[in-house]
């Protein structure tokens, strides 16, 4: 029987960069909304457009 060996030993695999070195692009507190939240219009019609274009009998 042939012996199957992994291409790389498992302990030779290293992450590209340590997990703790990853930082968000900008802090959450620095995000400034362009307009107040109550000025955003909420549309509650979730019907797909293809269904909406079919004439109702």
C-alpha positions as CSV (number, residue, x, y, z in Angstrom):
1,X,0.0,0.0,0.0
2,X,1.2,3.5,-0.8
3,X,1.8,5.9,2.1
4,X,0.0,9.2,1.7
5,X,1.8,12.1,3.1
6,X,0.5,15.7,3.5
7,X,2.1,18.3,1.2
8,X,3.0,20.4,4.2
9,X,3.4,19.3,7.8
10,X,0.6,20.8,9.9
11,X,3.0,22.7,12.2
12,X,4.6,24.5,9.2
13,X,1.3,26.3,8.3
14,X,1.3,29.8,9.7
15,X,-1.4,32.5,9.4
16,X,-0.6,35.4,7.1
17,X,-0.8,37.8,10.0
18,X,-1.7,37.4,13.7
19,X,-5.4,37.7,14.5
20,X,-4.8,40.5,17.1
21,X,-3.0,42.7,14.5
22,X,-6.3,43.1,12.5
23,X,-7.9,46.5,13.3
24,X,-11.2,48.0,12.0
25,X,-10.8,50.6,9.2
26,X,-12.3,53.2,11.5
27,X,-13.6,53.1,15.0
28,X,-17.4,52.7,15.4
29,X,-17.6,56.0,17.3
30,X,-16.1,57.9,14.4
31,X,-18.9,57.0,12.0
32,X,-21.1,60.0,11.6
33,X,-24.6,59.5,10.0
34,X,-25.2,61.9,7.2
35,X,-28.8,62.4,8.3
36,X,-30.8,61.6,11.5
37,X,-32.2,58.1,11.8
38,X,-35.8,59.2,11.8
39,X,-35.3,60.9,8.3
40,X,-34.7,57.5,6.7
41,X,-37.8,56.3,4.9
42,X,-38.7,52.7,5.7
43,X,-40.4,50.7,2.9
44,X,-42.0,47.6,4.1
45,X,-43.0,46.2,0.6
46,X,-40.8,43.2,0.1
47,X,-42.5,41.9,-3.1
48,X,-39.9,41.2,-5.8
49,X,-40.2,43.4,-8.9
50,X,-40.8,40.5,-11.2
51,X,-43.9,39.5,-9.2
52,X,-45.0,43.1,-8.9
53,X,-45.1,43.6,-12.7
54,X,-47.6,40.7,-13.3
55,X,-51.1,42.1,-13.7
56,X,-53.5,41.0,-11.1
57,X,-56.8,39.4,-12.3
